[in-house]
Amino acid sequence: LLRKKYHFGGYIHAKVIPGASLGLVKRLASLVDRLSTNIELPTGDSLRLLAPNKKEEDIKNIMEKVKDYKVPAGQSSQMIIGASKESDLKILQKSESLYSKYKLKRVFYSAYIPVNKDNLLPMIKNPPLLREHRLYQADWLLRYYHFKVKDLLDEENANFNVLLDPKASWALRHILEFPKEINKCSYYELLRIPGIGVTSAKRIMASRRHFTITFKDLKALGVVIKRAKYFITCNGKYFMDTKYFKASFIKENLLLEDYKKEDMRKEQLSLF
């Protein structure tokens, strides 16, 4: 009706229910921009425990079929975070697997919020919203910054420090790889510097063909100076005395910056 009768040409994102007729799914794929089948939970064990009416194999079978359909914006999925005990490592490993096997465009993470009571469901006071945010940041690193899950987490460090963004956490654990010289390092090295995104990395690569970049130039190029300055040099110079180039000092200052930002948000909210 939307496409044929009302000639709606806008974006349509449809959800596929596992077990649906493959004929209907194929017809739907010809009409919409994106299809998604929710994986619901990070592992089959959690799915059997908390959503026993849903089967992991049914979900995988639908994803496998949709992968081959020519849906313009591809397919996506979603999983609930915090209702089961999986670590961030297990969650991102599942996402990495979904991206690889089914060519997903996006995995969405949804912080668990209790809406009813059941002995199998955890009762929590505060939804893990900050954890959800860190997983989205890490997911972004997987999709656009050429990181692998094994770069970000391992069995000994299976969960993110929610107080620091995942890229900053990675950089602090690999402090011997820094500081990077902004005028010489490769595009992929630029992407691994906290405070530098895809757009600003491309601008740096283009700009340094014409002039030597200084700290003053970086803000105009879209770099978040308050984060990047700890991990770079410009024309061989660090932004302060190099004796302060220590992971402990940098971490303390990054946490302080984030605390100030959070405190400002609270202050702004209190005005309304």
C-alpha positions as CSV (number, residue, x, y, z in Angstrom):
1,L,0.0,0.0,0.0
2,L,2.7,2.5,1.0
3,R,4.8,1.9,-2.2
4,K,2.1,1.1,-4.8
5,K,-1.0,3.0,-3.7
6,Y,0.3,6.0,-1.9
7,H,3.6,6.2,-3.8
8,F,5.6,6.7,-0.7
9,G,9.3,6.9,-1.7
10,G,10.8,7.4,1.7
11,Y,12.8,5.1,4.0
12,I,11.0,2.0,5.3
13,H,12.7,-0.3,7.9
14,A,10.8,-3.5,8.4
15,K,11.3,-6.2,11.1
16,V,11.3,-9.9,10.2
17,I,9.9,-12.4,12.6
18,P,11.9,-15.7,12.6
19,G,9.8,-18.5,11.1
20,A,8.0,-16.1,8.7
21,S,7.3,-17.3,5.2
22,L,10.4,-16.9,3.1
23,G,8.2,-16.0,0.2
24,L,6.8,-13.0,2.2
25,V,10.2,-12.0,3.4
26,K,11.5,-11.9,-0.2
27,R,8.5,-9.8,-1.3
28,L,9.1,-7.5,1.6
29,A,12.8,-7.1,0.7
30,S,11.8,-5.8,-2.7
31,L,9.7,-3.0,-1.2
32,V,11.7,-1.8,1.9
33,D,15.0,-0.1,2.4
34,R,16.2,-2.2,5.3
35,L,15.2,-5.5,7.0
36,S,16.2,-6.5,10.5
37,T,15.9,-9.7,12.5
38,N,16.6,-9.2,16.2
39,I,19.2,-11.6,17.7
40,E,17.6,-10.5,21.0
41,L,20.4,-11.7,23.3
42,P,24.2,-12.2,22.9
43,T,24.2,-16.0,23.2
44,G,22.0,-19.0,22.5
45,D,22.1,-20.0,26.2
46,S,20.7,-16.6,27.2
47,L,18.0,-16.9,24.5
48,R,16.9,-20.3,25.8
49,L,16.8,-19.0,29.3
50,L,15.0,-15.7,28.8
51,A,13.2,-16.1,25.5
52,P,12.6,-19.8,25.2
53,N,9.9,-19.3,22.5
54,K,12.6,-18.0,20.2
55,K,15.3,-20.2,18.6
56,E,18.7,-19.1,17.6
57,E,18.7,-21.3,14.5
58,D,15.5,-19.7,13.2
59,I,17.0,-16.3,13.6
60,K,20.2,-17.3,11.8
61,N,18.3,-18.9,9.0
62,I,16.3,-15.8,8.3
63,M,19.5,-13.6,8.4
64,E,21.2,-16.0,5.9
65,K,18.3,-15.6,3.5
66,V,18.1,-11.8,3.9
67,K,21.8,-11.5,3.2
68,D,21.2,-12.6,-0.4
69,Y,18.3,-10.3,-1.0
70,K,19.1,-6.9,-2.6
71,V,17.8,-4.7,0.2
72,P,19.2,-1.2,-0.4
73,A,20.3,-0.4,3.2
74,G,21.0,-4.1,4.0
75,Q,20.0,-5.8,7.2
76,S,20.5,-5.0,10.9
77,S,19.9,-6.6,14.3
78,Q,19.5,-5.7,17.9
79,M,20.4,-7.3,21.3
80,I,19.5,-6.5,24.8
81,I,22.4,-5.6,27.1
82,G,22.4,-6.3,30.9
83,A,19.6,-8.9,31.1
84,S,22.1,-11.7,30.9
85,K,25.6,-12.1,32.2
86,E,27.7,-11.9,29.1
87,S,30.8,-9.7,29.2
88,D,31.4,-6.8,26.7
89,L,33.9,-9.1,25.1
90,K,31.3,-11.8,24.4
91,I,28.8,-9.2,23.2
92,L,31.2,-7.7,20.7
93,Q,32.4,-11.1,19.5
94,K,28.8,-11.8,18.7
95,S,28.5,-8.5,16.8
96,E,31.8,-9.1,14.9
97,S,30.5,-12.6,13.9
98,L,27.2,-11.1,12.7
99,Y,29.0,-8.5,10.6
100,S,31.2,-11.1,9.0
101,K,28.7,-14.0,8.4
102,Y,25.6,-12.0,7.5
103,K,27.0,-8.7,6.2
104,L,25.0,-6.7,8.7
105,K,25.1,-3.0,8.3
106,R,24.4,-2.3,12.0
107,V,24.0,-4.0,15.3
108,F,21.9,-2.0,17.8
109,Y,22.4,-2.4,21.6
110,S,19.5,-1.8,24.0
111,A,20.0,-1.4,27.7
112,Y,17.8,-3.8,29.7
113,I,14.9,-2.0,31.5
114,P,12.7,-4.3,33.6
115,V,9.0,-3.9,32.7
116,N,7.6,-6.9,34.5
117,K,8.7,-9.3,37.3
118,D,9.8,-12.9,36.7
119,N,12.2,-15.1,38.6
120,L,14.4,-15.5,35.5
121,L,14.7,-11.7,34.9
122,P,17.2,-9.6,36.9
123,M,15.8,-6.7,38.8
124,I,18.0,-3.7,38.5
125,K,17.6,-0.2,39.7
126,N,19.4,1.6,36.9
127,P,19.5,0.5,33.3
128,P,23.1,0.1,32.0
129,L,22.8,3.1,29.7
130,L,26.5,4.1,30.0
131,R,27.5,0.6,29.2
132,E,25.2,0.7,26.1
133,H,26.9,3.9,25.1
134,R,30.4,2.4,25.4
135,L,29.3,-0.6,23.3
136,Y,28.1,1.7,20.6
137,Q,31.4,3.5,20.6
138,A,33.3,0.3,20.3
139,D,31.0,-0.9,17.5
140,W,31.8,2.3,15.7
141,L,35.5,1.4,16.0
142,L,34.9,-2.0,14.5
143,R,32.9,-0.6,11.5
144,Y,34.8,2.5,10.6
145,Y,38.2,2.6,12.4
146,H,39.6,-0.8,11.4
147,F,39.7,-2.1,15.0
148,K,39.1,-5.8,15.8
149,V,37.5,-7.0,19.0
150,K,40.8,-8.6,20.0
151,D,42.3,-5.1,19.9
152,L,39.8,-3.7,22.4
153,L,39.2,-6.5,24.9
154,D,40.6,-9.9,26.0
155,E,39.8,-12.5,28.6
156,E,41.7,-10.6,31.3
157,N,40.0,-7.3,30.4
158,A,36.6,-8.5,29.2
159,N,34.6,-5.4,30.1
160,F,35.1,-1.7,29.2
161,N,35.9,0.9,31.8
162,V,32.7,2.8,31.6
163,L,34.5,6.0,32.7
164,L,36.6,6.1,29.5
165,D,35.7,5.8,25.8
166,P,37.0,2.5,24.3
167,K,39.5,4.2,22.0
168,A,41.1,6.1,24.9
169,S,41.2,2.9,26.9
170,W,43.0,1.2,24.1
171,A,45.5,4.0,23.6
172,L,46.4,4.0,27.3
173,R,47.0,0.3,27.3
174,H,49.2,0.8,24.2
175,I,50.9,4.0,25.4
176,L,54.3,2.8,23.9
177,E,52.9,3.3,20.4
178,F,52.4,7.0,21.2
179,P,52.9,9.9,20.7
180,K,52.2,9.9,17.0
181,E,53.7,12.6,14.8
182,I,50.6,14.2,13.2
183,N,52.6,15.3,10.1
184,K,54.0,11.8,9.3
185,C,51.8,9.0,10.6
186,S,49.6,7.0,8.3
187,Y,45.9,7.4,7.8
188,Y,45.2,4.2,9.8
189,E,47.5,5.4,12.6
190,L,45.6,8.7,12.7
191,L,42.3,6.8,13.2
192,R,43.7,5.2,16.3
193,I,44.4,8.5,18.0
194,P,41.7,9.6,20.6
195,G,40.0,12.7,19.5
196,I,40.6,12.1,15.7
197,G,37.7,10.8,13.6
198,V,37.4,9.6,10.1
199,T,36.6,13.1,8.7
200,S,39.4,14.9,10.6
201,A,41.9,12.2,9.7
202,K,41.1,12.7,6.0
203,R,41.5,16.5,6.4
204,I,44.8,16.0,8.1
205,M,46.0,13.8,5.3
206,A,44.9,16.4,2.7
207,S,46.2,19.5,4.6
208,R,49.7,18.3,5.3
209,R,50.5,18.0,1.6
210,H,50.4,21.8,1.6
211,F,51.7,22.9,5.0
212,T,53.1,21.6,8.3
213,I,50.3,21.2,10.8
214,T,50.6,22.8,14.2
215,F,48.5,22.4,17.3
216,K,46.7,25.6,16.4
217,D,45.6,24.1,13.0
218,L,44.0,20.9,14.5
219,K,40.8,22.5,15.9
220,A,40.0,23.9,12.4
221,L,40.5,20.4,11.0
222,G,37.8,19.0,13.4
223,V,40.2,17.3,15.9
224,V,39.1,17.2,19.6
225,I,42.2,18.8,21.0
226,K,41.5,18.1,24.6
227,R,41.8,14.4,23.9
228,A,44.2,14.2,21.0
229,K,46.9,16.4,22.5
230,Y,48.0,13.7,25.0
231,F,48.8,11.3,22.2
232,I,50.4,13.4,19.4
233,T,53.3,15.6,18.5
234,C,53.2,18.4,16.0
235,N,56.4,19.0,14.1
236,G,58.2,17.0,16.7
237,K,56.8,19.0,19.7
238,Y,54.6,17.7,22.5
239,F,52.0,20.1,23.9
240,M,53.7,20.2,27.3
241,D,56.9,18.9,29.0
242,T,57.4,15.3,27.8
243,K,58.0,14.2,31.4
244,Y,54.2,14.2,31.8
245,F,53.8,11.7,29.0
246,K,52.7,8.9,31.2
247,A,49.6,6.7,31.0
248,S,48.6,7.4,34.6
249,F,48.8,11.2,34.2
250,I,46.9,11.1,30.9
251,K,44.2,8.9,32.3
252,E,43.7,11.2,35.3
253,N,43.3,14.2,33.0
254,L,41.0,12.5,30.6
255,L,38.8,11.4,33.5
256,L,38.9,15.0,34.9
257,E,37.7,16.4,31.5
258,D,34.8,13.9,31.4
259,Y,33.9,14.7,35.0
260,K,33.7,18.4,34.1
261,K,31.6,17.7,31.1
262,E,29.2,15.5,33.1
263,D,29.1,18.2,35.9
264,M,28.2,20.9,33.3
265,R,25.4,18.7,31.9
266,K,24.0,18.4,35.4
267,E,24.2,22.1,35.9
268,Q,22.4,22.8,32.6
269,L,19.7,20.4,33.5
270,S,19.1,22.0,36.8
271,L,18.2,25.3,35.1
272,F,15.0,23.9,33.6
